[in-house]
């Protein structure tokens, strides 16, 4: 019996095969959706993203995917996941080469990682592993979300120069420490979840997160 279907938006940005393969390992039936019609068929929607915020938004609009995303998010029909820039686009805007307008499903913006913290110079982009931290150290906030079962301190893999700054603290699901600076690692609201990190590259922890996403109703 086939597992739950997952539409991964294929809008010409990034390597989608690793995302699809990770979902296959988790027992799902991923579809690389190259048209809105294909995207609309699946039980769950995944918005990947690699590169510049504005380029990703433009590519999604050019292929007509924004209307599919709008329908799924606004009507709360199915779970939606944004990964990396796919998460950032869920917010109002980004300062990357901008401001550039996002899709506005979550209030807030996207800001650059600070290259200096006090007298410490930091390498940007942030590439590597970092531990997940619950908001206000309250791990119960993860219950009922794809982070349920993740332990505070479990590490996931990041590649980014910008990060989300949600305006509503209730949408802030997890943080991560980057050389002394707390950055938003995950957001959540109703059927919408977003990860700044790459669950498909985060080993057993990432696969557990994807499995939880597949269990979302």
N, C-alpha and C positions, 0 to 999 in steps of 0.2 A: 504494500500500500504506500503510495507516494506521500511524502511529508507535506507540511504547509507550504504554499507557494509564496515566493518573495520576489517582487519586481524591483530590480536594481536599475535605476535610471541610467541609460547609456546615452549621454549627450556629448560624447567626444572628448571627455575630460578624465584622465587618470586611468590606472590599471584596474579594471573591474574584475578581472579573473580571480584575483586573490580574495576579494570579498565574496564572490560566488562560491569559490572553493570552500571557504570557511563555513558558509551556510550549508553546503552539501555535507560537510563533516558533521554538522549539527543535526542532520536528518531532514533538511528542508529541500524544496525544489525551486532553486533560484532561476529567474528569467532575466536575461539582459535585455531590458525593454528599450528598443530603439524608436518607438512611436508611442504617443499617448494612448492609443488603443491597447497596445500590449501592456502598458503600465497599469491600465485600469482593471485588468483581469485578475491580478494577484490579490492574495489575502492580506499582504503586508507590503509596505512601500519603503524603499531605502534610497536616500539621496546621498550619493558619494560626492567627493569634491577634492580636487588637487589643483593648486595654482592660485591665481589671483581671484579675489572675490568678484570683481566686476566682470571678468571674463566668464566665470561660471554662471552668474546670473544671466548674462547675455545669451549664452549657449542654451540654457534651459528655456528662456523665452523664445528664442529662434525656433526651437523644435516643438514648441507648443506644450511643453511639460508643465508650465506654471499653472495652466487651467486644471490639469489632473491633480496636481498637488493641492491647489486651492479647494477643489471639491472634496478630496479625502480629508484634509485638515479641518476645514470649516464644518463639514457634516459629521465629523468624528466617526467615520465609517470603519476605518481600519487603523492599526498601529503604523506610525511613520517614524523612521529613524534617519537622522542626518549624521554623516561622518565627516569630521574635519571641516573643510570649507562648507560641506553640506549641512553641518550644524550651524555654522556662522550665518548662512543665508536665511535661516529661520528668523533672525532678528531684524530690526528696523533698518540698520545701515552699518557700513564699515568705513573706517577712516583710511583704508588701504587704497592709495591712488584716488582719494575721494574728498568728501564723503560720497559713497555709492549706496544707492537704495537697495535694501534687501526685500524679503517677502513679508516681513512684519507680522509673523504669527506670534512672536514673543517680543514684548517691548524691551528695548535696550540696543546697544551698539557693539561693534567689534573694534578693539583697540590693539595697538602694537605692543609687543613685549618690550619692556624697558631695557635698553642696552647698558644702562648703568643703574646700580642700586647703591646709594651712598658713594663710597670710594671704590666699589667693586665694579669692574667692567665685565659684562656677561656676553657670551657668544649667542648671537641670534642668526639663524633660527635655532630653536630648541629642538634638538634631535636626540632621542634616547628614552630611557625608562624613568618613570616617576610614580610615586605612590599616590593612590587615591585617598582622599580625606573627606569624610562626611561633613555636611554643613553644620556648623556649631558643634562638631564632634558628636552629632546625634545620628547614630547608625540606623535608628528606626525609620529615618526619612527614606531609606532605601527599600523598605518593605513595599511590596507591590509594584516595584519597578525592575528594570533589567539589572540593576545593581544589587538586588536582594541576593544574599548569599556571599557577596564579595566582602572580604574582611578589610577594615581600615588598614592601610599600609600595603595592600596588594598592589603590585606595579603593573602599569600598562605602557604602551609605546606611543610616543608623541613625535610628530614632525610638524612644527608650525612656527610662524613669526608673529601671528596675531591671535587674539583670544577673545571670547565673548565676555561681555559685561552686562548681564541681565538686569533690567531696571527693577524687576520684582524678585525679591529674595526668595520667594516661594518657588520660583522656577530654577533656582540654583541647586543642582542635585549633588554635585561633588566638585571638590577642588583638587589641586595638585601643587606641590611646592617646586618652583623653578629657581634654584639658587637664592632662596630667601624671599621670593615673591610668590604670593598665592595667586594662581590663575584658575579660571573656571574650566573644569574638565568635563562636566556633563550638565545638561539641562533637562527638565521634564515638566510637562503640563498635559494632563488628560491623555490623549492618545499619541502625544508627540514626545519624542526623546531625541537628544542629540549628544554626540560624543566628540570632544576635541581630539581625543586620542584615536588610534586605529585598533578597534577590537580584533580585526582580522589578522593583525600582526602582533597581538598581545598574548600569544600562547594559550595555556589552559584557562587563565583568567578571562581573556577575551572571548574564547569559545563559550565559557559559562554565561557570559553576558549576552551573547547572541542567542543561546538556548532560552534564556529568560525572555528575550524579546519575542521569540517564537511562541511563548506561552501567553503573551499579552492578549487580552480579549478585545 
